[in-house]
Amino acid sequence: MFNSPDWVFSMFAFLGFLCCMIPLPWHLEAWNTGTCLYMIWTGLSCLIQFINSIVWRSNVINWAPVWCDISTKFMIGASVAIPACSLCINRRLYHIASLSSVAKTRAQKRRNTMTDLAIGVGIPVLEMILQYVVQGHRFNIFEEIGCYPAIFNTPLAYVLVFAWPMILGCISAYCCVRTIVELAQRRAQFMEFFSVNENLSSCRFFRLMGLAGIEMLCTIPLSAYTIYLNATAQPVLPWISWANVHFNFSRVEQIPSVVWRSSGPAVLSIELSRWFLVVCAFVFFAFFGFADEARKNYCLAYVSVAKRMGLLTAGTVSPEGSWCTGYVVIPQHSMIRPD
């Protein structure tokens, strides 16, 4: 995977963007905040990586400094946002499984949404701000990779930047375990809840649980391994002063591929950081891209496009939305009878 041609990653990154953006409209209708935020952060991250891989395919020229300023900050936020969104999902699933704080009134729903936004948006934005404390220079440009955040390898960086994904993953793991315990203790009440709830089915519940569980299982070991790589691949320098860390801050380091690919830990760290985003996008689509609701919306989109193109459809969508039997017949203009 790490030695594959550049176009392979570009292709998968763009597909990852589509996998997150295509199902977004009908998830916004259900307004599961954690899931929507997961799709937005992951999809936009894949799009940024796709653009970077195209623009800097065989060069390290600083074509777009403002783009790099914005995209590197976004990627810092995304590294925390994905486990934070998983925490939002696991938190919601625990509340449903415990049947103690399922939103019923508009005020309760508003409070739950604000809490999810504080976790899924507030924490990543705070991380973007804190990263400036240990940002040694403006950014890096790696050939074949593109813009990359610059972090001064000091003990404070582990507290402000590197540790947060693992911390959020551990909290998410705690919520996931509690959810499983509640399911085992309240199985009958749990199934009764789904029988009267129209917005959440048992299938969707377990798909959300699978998505959050897999993300959690990947986040904790990957974050721990990233901390290990940063601590061993290069020396950890002491924090001397703000002026020392931010000296000559405006510089941009440009690293050709022949240089960074000569270091095994650097290759592993850089490639893992971008392929992990693509994997997150495909894992999401594997859980939600083939569900009954998704197939129903695909069919509705097909019917809509066929009508706009002047084609008639002779099929229907089943009431459950699980299958579409529509097929294109003939263009409308060919059905005009001669006088």
Secondary structure, DSSP 8 states (H G I E B T S, - for coil): -TTS-HHHHHHHHHHHHHHHHTTHHHHHHHT-HHHHHHHHHHHHHHHHHHHHHHHTSS------HHHHHHHHHHHHHHHHHHHHHHHHHHHHHHHHHHTSS---SHHHHHHHHHHHHIIIIIHHHHHHHHHGGG--SSEEEETTTEEE-----SHHHIIIIITHHHHHHHHHHHHHHHHHHHHHHSHHHHHHHHHH-SS--HHHHHHHHHHHHHHHHHHHHHHHHHHHHHHHSS-------HHHHTTTTT-EEEE-HHHHTT-HHHHHHHHHHHHHHHHHHHHHHHHHTTSHHHHHHHHHHHHHHHHHTTEEE---B-TTSS-B---EEEEGGGG----
